[in-house]
Amino acid sequence: HLEQLPVLKKVFPDAIIPITHRDPVSVIQSAATMVAYGRRAIRDSIDVPEIGHYWADRIYKLLEACVRDRSQIPAAQSVDIMFNEFMADAFATLEIIYEKAGLALTDKARGELQGFMDKHPRGKYGQIAYHLKRDFDIDPAALRGKFQFYFDAFPVKVES
């Protein structure tokens, strides 16, 4: 929805809109890898670099629109969520969202959310190793430079 912030505001004028932010290079690696694995399951051959370049372009357009339109969502109705902060303390992020929405994060809700997180830890099923240069023919440093406008607009932590 990052390229549709004005539409979200129009359709849901009273909504609280959490906006998540992550190093776009990591997002592109993840999205391209997921799509490549999915395509391998249903096709005899795939163009792996094409998948990577498609997602680099797609994420660029999403983030370009987000930076352009972010100010259209008032601070009282939005929360910018940095991936690294959410991963470090999911409940602190949830508390901010709940507070902004005027809702109480009850002990029952906390328990249910903690139970879900305990049952679904990051890396539970292992980790897929991927490399932008080797697998998708994309230079991570050049790609990160292309997204400097996004790093300038939001305090996104660069991931290695």
C-alpha positions as CSV (number, residue, x, y, z in Angstrom):
1,H,0.0,0.0,0.0
2,L,3.0,2.3,0.1
3,E,2.1,3.8,-3.3
4,Q,-1.5,4.3,-2.3
5,L,-1.3,6.4,0.8
6,P,-3.6,9.2,-0.5
7,V,-6.2,6.5,-1.5
8,L,-5.9,4.9,2.0
9,K,-6.6,8.3,3.6
10,K,-9.6,8.9,1.3
11,V,-11.2,5.5,1.8
12,F,-10.4,5.2,5.5
13,P,-10.3,8.9,6.7
14,D,-10.2,8.0,10.4
15,A,-7.8,5.0,10.2
16,I,-4.5,4.8,11.9
17,I,-2.0,3.8,9.3
18,P,1.2,1.9,10.3
19,I,3.9,2.4,7.7
20,T,6.7,-0.2,7.8
21,H,10.2,0.7,6.7
22,R,13.2,-1.6,6.0
23,D,16.4,-1.5,4.0
24,P,15.1,-1.8,0.4
25,V,18.1,-3.9,-0.6
26,S,17.0,-6.5,2.0
27,V,13.4,-6.2,0.8
28,I,14.4,-6.8,-2.8
29,Q,16.6,-9.8,-1.9
30,S,13.7,-11.3,0.1
31,A,11.0,-10.6,-2.5
32,A,13.0,-11.8,-5.5
33,T,14.1,-14.9,-3.7
34,M,10.6,-15.8,-2.7
35,V,9.3,-15.3,-6.2
36,A,12.2,-17.3,-7.7
37,Y,11.5,-20.2,-5.5
38,G,7.8,-20.1,-6.2
39,R,8.4,-20.0,-10.0
40,R,10.9,-22.9,-9.8
41,A,8.1,-25.0,-8.4
42,I,5.8,-24.5,-11.4
43,R,8.1,-23.8,-14.4
44,D,10.9,-25.7,-16.2
45,S,13.1,-22.7,-16.4
46,I,13.1,-19.2,-14.9
47,D,15.0,-16.0,-15.6
48,V,16.4,-15.3,-12.1
49,P,18.1,-11.9,-13.0
50,E,14.8,-10.7,-14.6
51,I,13.0,-11.4,-11.3
52,G,15.6,-9.5,-9.3
53,H,15.5,-6.5,-11.7
54,Y,11.7,-6.5,-11.7
55,W,11.5,-6.4,-7.9
56,A,14.2,-3.7,-7.7
57,D,12.1,-1.5,-10.1
58,R,8.9,-2.4,-8.3
59,I,10.2,-1.5,-4.8
60,Y,11.7,1.7,-6.2
61,K,8.3,2.8,-7.5
62,L,6.6,1.9,-4.1
63,L,9.2,3.8,-2.1
64,E,9.2,6.8,-4.4
65,A,5.5,7.1,-4.0
66,C,5.8,6.7,-0.2
67,V,8.4,9.4,0.1
68,R,6.3,11.7,-2.2
69,D,3.0,11.1,-0.4
70,R,4.0,10.4,3.2
71,S,3.1,13.9,4.4
72,Q,-0.5,13.4,3.3
73,I,-1.1,11.2,6.3
74,P,-1.2,13.3,9.4
75,A,1.2,12.3,12.3
76,A,-1.8,11.8,14.5
77,Q,-3.0,9.0,12.2
78,S,0.2,7.3,11.3
79,V,3.1,5.4,12.7
80,D,6.4,4.9,10.9
81,I,7.8,1.5,12.0
82,M,11.4,0.7,11.4
83,F,12.0,-3.0,10.8
84,N,15.0,-3.2,13.1
85,E,13.1,-1.5,16.0
86,F,10.1,-3.8,15.5
87,M,12.4,-6.9,15.5
88,A,14.1,-5.7,18.6
89,D,10.9,-5.0,20.6
90,A,7.7,-5.9,18.8
91,F,5.6,-4.9,21.9
92,A,7.0,-1.4,22.0
93,T,5.8,-0.9,18.4
94,L,2.4,-2.5,19.1
95,E,2.0,-0.2,22.1
96,I,2.6,2.9,20.0
97,I,0.1,1.7,17.4
98,Y,-2.5,0.8,20.0
99,E,-2.0,4.1,21.8
100,K,-2.4,6.1,18.6
101,A,-5.6,4.2,17.9
102,G,-6.9,4.9,21.4
103,L,-7.0,1.3,22.3
104,A,-5.6,-0.6,25.3
105,L,-3.1,-3.4,24.7
106,T,-4.7,-5.8,27.2
107,D,-2.9,-8.6,29.1
108,K,-5.1,-11.0,27.1
109,A,-4.0,-9.5,23.8
110,R,-0.3,-9.4,24.9
111,G,-0.5,-13.1,25.9
112,E,-2.0,-14.1,22.6
113,L,0.5,-12.1,20.6
114,Q,3.4,-13.5,22.7
115,G,2.1,-17.0,22.2
116,F,2.0,-16.4,18.4
117,M,5.5,-15.0,18.4
118,D,6.8,-17.9,20.5
119,K,5.3,-20.4,18.1
120,H,6.6,-18.6,15.0
121,P,10.1,-17.4,15.8
122,R,12.1,-15.9,13.0
123,G,14.2,-18.6,11.4
124,K,12.0,-21.4,12.7
125,Y,12.3,-23.3,9.5
126,G,15.8,-22.3,8.7
127,Q,17.1,-19.6,6.5
128,I,17.3,-19.3,2.7
129,A,20.7,-18.0,1.7
130,Y,20.7,-15.7,-1.3
131,H,23.0,-13.1,-2.7
132,L,22.0,-10.3,-5.0
133,K,25.1,-10.2,-7.1
134,R,25.6,-13.9,-7.5
135,D,22.0,-15.0,-7.8
136,F,20.3,-11.9,-9.4
137,D,23.2,-10.1,-11.1
138,I,22.5,-6.9,-9.0
139,D,25.2,-4.9,-7.3
140,P,24.0,-4.3,-3.7
141,A,26.0,-1.1,-3.3
142,A,24.8,0.4,-6.6
143,L,21.2,-0.6,-5.7
144,R,21.5,0.9,-2.2
145,G,22.7,4.2,-3.9
146,K,19.6,4.2,-6.1
147,F,17.5,4.3,-2.9
148,Q,19.4,7.1,-1.2
149,F,16.3,9.3,-1.4
150,Y,14.5,6.8,0.8
151,F,17.3,6.6,3.4
152,D,17.3,10.5,3.4
153,A,13.6,10.6,4.1
154,F,13.4,7.9,6.8
155,P,15.9,6.7,9.5
156,V,16.1,3.2,7.9
157,K,18.9,1.1,9.2
158,V,21.2,-0.4,6.5
159,E,21.3,-4.1,6.8
160,S,24.3,-6.1,5.7
